[in-house]
Amino acid sequence: MKPSHIEHIGIAVKSLDEAIPYYERLLGTTCYAIETVIDQKVKTAFFKIGDTKIELLESTDPEGPVGKFIEKKGEGIHHIAFAVNGLEAALDDVREAGIKLIDEQPRKGAEGLHIAFLHPKSTFGVLTELCEDKNKQTK
C-alpha cells in the first residue's frame, strides 16, 4: 500500500453551524459541501486546503460513532484519511501486516468515496481511514 496524499482530516464537532464560520475565518476559504451520511450517523462539512480537505463531523445520533467519540473525548481530531488506488488491495496489505480492520470491505463514504477504517488499537491510537475515488484515480 502506498497512499498518494492525505485525503482529509476529520474533526468531530458538536455543531456545524458554530464550527463552519470559525473554520471559514481560520482557513480563509468557504465550506464547499455539506452532506449527511445516514449509515454513519453524521453530517459533514468540507473545506479544501491544497490537495487536502478538512472534514467537520457533526453527529446526527448520540449513539453513532461520532456522537460516542464526542461523549468520551470531546470535540477534536477524529481521524486521518489517506488516498489510495486499489482500496481492496490496500486492505489486503494492511490485513497481512497484522493491522486490525474496522471495515473488512470498502463501503460508501461522503463525497462518493469508497472508504474503510483501520482500528486505532493497531494504529498507535489514531483512527485511520483509507479512501479511494473510483472516478478520479490518485497519482
C-alpha positions as a Markdown table, in Angstrom:
| # | Residue | x | y | z |
|---|---|---|---|---|
| 1 | Met | 0.0 | 0.0 | 0.0 |
| 2 | Lys | 1.3 | 3.4 | -0.9 |
| 3 | Pro | -1.0 | 6.4 | -0.1 |
| 4 | Ser | -0.8 | 9.3 | -2.6 |
| 5 | His | -1.6 | 12.0 | -0.1 |
| 6 | Ile | -3.7 | 12.9 | 3.0 |
| 7 | Glu | -7.2 | 12.9 | 1.6 |
| 8 | His | -8.7 | 14.6 | 4.6 |
| 9 | Ile | -8.5 | 15.2 | 8.4 |
| 10 | Gly | -11.8 | 14.5 | 10.2 |
| 11 | Ile | -12.7 | 16.8 | 13.1 |
| 12 | Ala | -15.6 | 16.0 | 15.4 |
| 13 | Val | -17.7 | 19.0 | 16.3 |
| 14 | Lys | -20.9 | 19.4 | 18.3 |
| 15 | Ser | -22.4 | 21.9 | 15.8 |
| 16 | Leu | -21.6 | 22.5 | 12.2 |
| 17 | Asp | -23.5 | 25.8 | 12.5 |
| 18 | Glu | -21.0 | 27.0 | 15.1 |
| 19 | Ala | -17.8 | 25.4 | 13.6 |
| 20 | Ile | -18.2 | 26.3 | 9.9 |
| 21 | Pro | -17.8 | 30.1 | 10.4 |
| 22 | Tyr | -14.7 | 29.5 | 12.6 |
| 23 | Tyr | -13.0 | 27.3 | 10.0 |
| 24 | Glu | -14.0 | 29.7 | 7.2 |
| 25 | Arg | -12.3 | 32.6 | 9.1 |
| 26 | Leu | -9.3 | 30.4 | 10.1 |
| 27 | Leu | -8.7 | 28.9 | 6.6 |
| 28 | Gly | -9.7 | 31.9 | 4.6 |
| 29 | Thr | -12.0 | 29.8 | 2.4 |
| 30 | Thr | -15.6 | 28.8 | 2.4 |
| 31 | Cys | -17.2 | 25.4 | 3.1 |
| 32 | Tyr | -17.8 | 23.9 | -0.3 |
| 33 | Ala | -20.1 | 21.0 | 0.6 |
| 34 | Ile | -22.4 | 19.8 | 3.4 |
| 35 | Glu | -23.6 | 16.2 | 3.3 |
| 36 | Thr | -25.4 | 13.8 | 5.5 |
| 37 | Val | -24.1 | 10.2 | 5.6 |
| 38 | Ile | -27.0 | 8.3 | 7.0 |
| 39 | Asp | -25.3 | 5.0 | 7.7 |
| 40 | Gln | -22.5 | 6.7 | 9.6 |
| 41 | Lys | -24.9 | 8.9 | 11.5 |
| 42 | Val | -23.1 | 12.1 | 10.7 |
| 43 | Lys | -23.5 | 15.4 | 8.8 |
| 44 | Thr | -20.3 | 16.5 | 7.2 |
| 45 | Ala | -18.9 | 19.9 | 6.0 |
| 46 | Phe | -15.8 | 20.1 | 3.8 |
| 47 | Phe | -13.0 | 22.7 | 3.2 |
| 48 | Lys | -10.2 | 22.3 | 0.6 |
| 49 | Ile | -6.7 | 23.3 | 1.5 |
| 50 | Gly | -4.3 | 22.4 | -1.3 |
| 51 | Asp | -4.7 | 18.6 | -2.0 |
| 52 | Thr | -6.1 | 18.0 | 1.5 |
| 53 | Lys | -9.6 | 18.5 | 2.9 |
| 54 | Ile | -10.8 | 19.3 | 6.3 |
| 55 | Glu | -14.0 | 17.3 | 7.1 |
| 56 | Leu | -16.1 | 18.5 | 10.0 |
| 57 | Leu | -18.3 | 15.8 | 11.5 |
| 58 | Glu | -21.4 | 16.5 | 13.4 |
| 59 | Ser | -23.2 | 13.5 | 14.9 |
| 60 | Thr | -26.9 | 13.0 | 13.9 |
| 61 | Asp | -27.3 | 10.4 | 16.6 |
| 62 | Pro | -25.7 | 10.4 | 20.1 |
| 63 | Glu | -25.3 | 6.6 | 19.7 |
| 64 | Gly | -23.4 | 6.9 | 16.4 |
| 65 | Pro | -19.6 | 6.7 | 16.2 |
| 66 | Val | -19.0 | 10.5 | 16.2 |
| 67 | Gly | -21.6 | 11.0 | 19.0 |
| 68 | Lys | -19.9 | 8.4 | 21.1 |
| 69 | Phe | -16.5 | 9.9 | 20.3 |
| 70 | Ile | -17.6 | 13.4 | 21.4 |
| 71 | Glu | -19.2 | 12.0 | 24.6 |
| 72 | Lys | -16.0 | 10.2 | 25.5 |
| 73 | Lys | -13.2 | 12.5 | 24.3 |
| 74 | Gly | -14.9 | 15.8 | 23.4 |
| 75 | Glu | -14.6 | 17.7 | 20.2 |
| 76 | Gly | -11.4 | 17.4 | 18.2 |
| 77 | Ile | -9.5 | 15.4 | 15.7 |
| 78 | His | -11.4 | 12.2 | 15.0 |
| 79 | His | -9.4 | 10.6 | 12.2 |
| 80 | Ile | -6.9 | 11.0 | 9.4 |
| 81 | Ala | -7.7 | 9.7 | 5.9 |
| 82 | Phe | -5.2 | 8.6 | 3.2 |
| 83 | Ala | -6.0 | 8.4 | -0.5 |
| 84 | Val | -5.1 | 5.1 | -2.1 |
| 85 | Asn | -5.5 | 3.4 | -5.5 |
| 86 | Gly | -7.0 | -0.1 | -5.2 |
| 87 | Leu | -8.7 | 0.1 | -1.8 |
| 88 | Glu | -9.4 | -3.7 | -1.7 |
| 89 | Ala | -5.7 | -4.4 | -2.3 |
| 90 | Ala | -4.7 | -1.9 | 0.3 |
| 91 | Leu | -7.0 | -3.6 | 2.8 |
| 92 | Asp | -5.3 | -6.9 | 2.0 |
| 93 | Asp | -1.9 | -5.4 | 2.6 |
| 94 | Val | -2.7 | -4.0 | 6.0 |
| 95 | Arg | -4.6 | -7.2 | 7.0 |
| 96 | Glu | -1.5 | -9.2 | 6.0 |
| 97 | Ala | 0.6 | -6.8 | 8.1 |
| 98 | Gly | -1.5 | -7.7 | 11.2 |
| 99 | Ile | -3.4 | -4.4 | 11.4 |
| 100 | Lys | -6.9 | -4.8 | 12.7 |
| 101 | Leu | -9.6 | -3.6 | 10.4 |
| 102 | Ile | -12.9 | -2.0 | 11.4 |
| 103 | Asp | -14.1 | -2.4 | 7.8 |
| 104 | Glu | -13.3 | -5.7 | 6.2 |
| 105 | Gln | -14.7 | -4.5 | 2.9 |
| 106 | Pro | -14.9 | -1.0 | 1.4 |
| 107 | Arg | -18.1 | 1.0 | 2.0 |
| 108 | Lys | -19.5 | 4.2 | 0.7 |
| 109 | Gly | -18.5 | 7.4 | 2.4 |
| 110 | Ala | -19.0 | 11.1 | 2.0 |
| 111 | Glu | -18.4 | 12.7 | -1.4 |
| 112 | Gly | -18.9 | 9.3 | -3.1 |
| 113 | Leu | -15.6 | 7.9 | -1.9 |
| 114 | His | -15.1 | 4.2 | -1.1 |
| 115 | Ile | -13.7 | 4.1 | 2.4 |
| 116 | Ala | -12.5 | 1.6 | 5.1 |
| 117 | Phe | -11.3 | 2.3 | 8.6 |
| 118 | Leu | -8.4 | 0.7 | 10.4 |
| 119 | His | -8.8 | 0.1 | 14.1 |
| 120 | Pro | -6.9 | 2.6 | 16.4 |
| 121 | Lys | -5.7 | -0.3 | 18.6 |
| 122 | Ser | -3.5 | -1.3 | 15.7 |
| 123 | Thr | -2.5 | 2.2 | 14.5 |
| 124 | Phe | -1.0 | 3.7 | 17.6 |
| 125 | Gly | -4.2 | 5.2 | 18.8 |
| 126 | Val | -5.1 | 7.0 | 15.5 |
| 127 | Leu | -8.3 | 6.2 | 13.8 |
| 128 | Thr | -7.1 | 5.8 | 10.2 |
| 129 | Glu | -9.3 | 5.8 | 7.1 |
| 130 | Leu | -8.3 | 4.7 | 3.6 |
| 131 | Cys | -10.2 | 6.3 | 0.7 |
| 132 | Glu | -10.5 | 5.7 | -3.0 |
| 133 | Asp | -12.2 | 7.8 | -5.5 |
| 134 | Lys | -13.0 | 5.4 | -8.3 |
| 135 | Asn | -13.9 | 8.4 | -10.6 |
| 136 | Lys | -10.6 | 10.1 | -10.1 |
| 137 | Gln | -7.6 | 7.8 | -9.6 |
| 138 | Thr | -4.8 | 9.2 | -7.4 |
| 139 | Lys | -1.3 | 9.6 | -8.6 |
